[in-house]
Amino acid sequence: LKSLLQDSSALVREAVAAPIADLDGLTALRELLVAYQSGLDENYDYDTFTAVLIDLVIRDSDEAKRRLEILVTDSDENVRENARWLIEHCGANAQS
């Protein structure tokens, strides 16, 4: 299922985001952020994907905060930016 996060279709990537978030939880956060950025780069309206990410972070906010603190130091600038956005949007007080 995770391989579909790399599909060329933004619609497919968005469709698999929720099942992956449900099955893998926060362990899939980085992969989800990479796929999310692909759609943003394509100017795709990712309302559902955005909601999936927010829900994932809110579900287990303590663990999400820990993982996001790591992701704001990721080698991929887009992952860092999206992690910061989630921290700000979800009210987590992680350091950036």
Secondary structure by P-SEA (a helix, b strand, c coil): cccccccccaaaaaaaaaaaaaaccccaaaaaaaaaaaaaaacccaaaaaaaaaaaaaacaaaaaaaaaaaaacccaaaaaaaaaaaaaacccccc
